[in-house]
Amino acid sequence: MTQHLDINPLTKAAFAPFGDVIEADPATMRYINGGTTERFHALSNAEAAGDGARVILNLFRGQPRAFPFSIDMMERHPFGSQCFVPLNGRPFLVVVAEDEGGKPGRPQVFLARGEQGVNYRVNVWHYPLMALDEQSDFLIVDRDGPGNNLEEYFFDTPFTIGAPTL
């Protein structure tokens, strides 16, 4: 039997236990390039731990998910943060869970607007990329280097997400 998960709006406060919301924050804005560019400064920090580790940039092209959708696993990265920034201005779902003794707890689901990204901190349980409605491109800031930077956990009983209201 599956358990239903509600979808909540993505806010900085609600997402704080898992990482940072990447969005234009007026409190961080400063003008650069002779006043022609607004820079929203230091919205998050990329993390890459371990000998030979480096921060890399990737392009992910996500296919849209069909709903209802079953969450049967979660993953985390013990040596690096992982940042997802949408490039097409389309909303996407963010699924995260608190760690409970080395396993993910009950997942939480957030609807990210097309102008919001997220940066998962090291060791934060999350579900892989969840594009909605159309194929969508994302800029990913990630760790590369030696060592296994992926841990997966499969739930005995999956969770279900209904179709989000966009």
Salt bridges, closest charged atoms under 4 A:
ASP6 OD1 - HIS4 NE2 3.53
ASP20 OD1 - ARG121 NH2 3.64
GLU23 OE1 - ARG113 NH2 3.00
ASP25 OD2 - LYS12 NZ 2.99
GLU75 OE2 - HIS77 NE2 3.40
GLU75 OE2 - HIS126 NE2 3.27
ASP99 OD1 - ARG76 NH1 2.90
GLU115 OE2 - ARG113 NE 2.58
GLU134 OE1 - ARG90 NH2 2.90
ASP137 OD1 - ARG61 NE 2.65
ASP144 OD2 - ARG54 NH2 2.82
GLU151 OE1 - ARG76 NE 3.02
